[in-house]
């Protein structure tokens, strides 16, 4: 059984960037669950305790499941009384004007304004989430942040020493076999002399140290 689980509850205004946040936490090595009904949380914790290997979890909680909203505060209160879980609430916010702009770009309906005005849904959601925002340990205004900038900000706040956030892989390939489809940067070095045609280098694999006596 794991000694302690670090839990991040991702919440906030619809359209403020929770999807980007969830993907960022996945890259940080968190086990992520999107929009899980609060009533399932006790069973979920039982599974996590039995597993014992998962120590970082991120849960997305928002008003897409507004039928369960009354249970969210009870869920958080229960977490506060759970000794094996360390909880941190991340609240993502943005101005009303920016949220309207984002909804117009995606042409999606607000979860609280399926048949009404978008602004009415935003105002209702902001009122419902006031208590949750006040409880949050981390509040990020994404109004002027691009998805990449939000991702970088989350990495700075939540990255841990046991999960490096930068990975570099160097690969050698032959052009006659085609470019690697997953390459980010390709350097063409065909203008350099081919060591295969230099007799003393032909049997070396690139890891041999040149003798200082030769």
N, C-alpha and C positions, 0 to 999 in steps of 0.2 A: 504494500500500500504506500502511495506517495505521502511524504510528510506534510507537504503543503502544495496547494494549487494557486497559482496566480491567475486571477480572473479579471478580465477587462470587459465591462458592459458598455457596448457601443450604442449610443442613442442620440437623439437630436431631431431637428426639423427635417421633414421629408424634402429631399432635394439638396441637402447640405453636404452630402459626400459620404454617406455611410457605406455605400458599396465600395468606394475607393479605399475607405478605412479597413473594411473587412479583408479585401485583397492584400492590403499592406501587412496586416497582422498574419495572414497566411504565409507571406514571405518572411516574416520574422519568426516563424516556427510555431505559431499558435494553432491550436485546434479550434476551428471557427464553426459556429452554428448561427444560421440566419433565421430570425423571426420564429424562434421556438416558443410555443405557448407556455406561460409561466407554470401552468399546472403540471407540466411534464418535468419540471426542474428536479424534484426529489428523486425520481427514477433515474434521471440523467446523472445526478451526483453519485448514486449507487454504482452505476456503470463505471464512472471515472475512478471511484475508489477501488473497485475490483480490478480495474486495468492496472493502476499503479504506475504507469509509465508516462501518462500525460500530465504535465505540470503547468502548462500555459494554455489558457482557454480564453477565447473572445466570443461573447454572445452579442448578437445584434437584436436590440429591443426597440420597436417603434410602433407607430399607430396603424400600420397596415393590419395588425390584429387588434383593432380598437375594441373589439368585443371582450378582449382579455385585459384591457387597460387597468381596470380596478384591481387586478391581481398583481400588477407590476410592482407597486410600492410594497405589497406584502412580500413579494419575492425578494426584494432588496433588503427588507428588514430581516428576513430569515437568513440571508447571506451574512449580514452583519453579526449574527449570532452563531455562525458556523466557524469552528476553530481551525479547520483544515483548509479554509479558503480565504485568501487575501484579495479583497475586491477593490477595484478602482473603476469609477464611472467616467467615461469619455463622452462629452456632449458636443455635438457639432451643430453650429448655428450659422445663419447668414441673414442678411437684411431681407425684408419683404420684397423689395424691388428685384433683388438678385434671384430670389426663389421663383418669383413670377417669370423672370427671364429664362431661367433654366427649364421650367415646366413648358414654356412656349416652344423652346428649342426641341424638346423631346416629344411634345404633344401628348404627354401622359396626363391622366386625371389624378387629382389630389385624393388621397384616401378618405378625407373628410369632406370632400366636395364632389362626389360622383355625379350629382345632378344639379349642383349649384355653382356659385361664383368661386373662382379660385381663391380670391382674397379672403372670402369667408372661411374657407377651409384652413388657410394659413393662420388666420387670427384665432380660430378655434383650437388648432393644434398648439399654437404658442401658449395659449392659456392653460391647456391641459398639461403641458410639459414644464410649466414654471417650477413646480416643486422638484421635479427630477433635475432640472438645470441647477437649482440651488444646492442640490446634494452632490453634484459632480465635482470631482477633484481636478479634472482637466476640462476646460472649455476652449474650443477653437472656433474662431470666426473664419469661415471659408469664403467670405464674400469676394475677397481679392486674391484668392489662392487658386492656382491651376491644380488639376489632379496630381501632377508631378510634384508641385510644391507642397501639397497636403501630405503626400506620401513621404517626402523628405522630412517634414516636420514630425510626423508620427515616428519615423525611424529614430530621430534624435531623442524623442521623449521616451520611447518604449524599448529600444534595442537593448539587448543584454550581452554580456561578455561571452556567453556560451554560444552565441549565434552570430557569426560574422555576416555583415551586410554587403560585402564586396567580394566578388569572385572573378578571377581572371584565368582563362584557359587559352593556351597557345597550341595551335594545331598545324601540322605540316601536311600538305596534300599535293596531288598532281593534277594539273589543269585538264589532262586528258580524261580524268574521271569525273570532271565537273566540279563546280563550286559547292562547298558545304552549304546546305540550305539554311542552317542555323547560325551562320557566321555574321557577326556584327561589323567587323572590319576585315577587309581582305587586302593583303600587301603582296604585290606581284614582284618577286625577287628573281625573275628569270634572266635579268640583266647581269646577275652575279655569276662568277665562274662556278660551274658545277663541280663540287669536290669529288664526285664519283670518277671524273676523268683526270684527277690528280692522283698518281699512283700511290703516294704515301698516305693519302686520306681515304682511299677506296674502301678499305676494310674497317674503317672506324664508323661508329654510330652517332657521333656528336657528343658523347659523354666522356670520351678519352681526354685526359689532360696531356697537353703537349709537354714532352720532356724538356727540361731546361738545359740539358746537355747536347741536344740535337740542333 
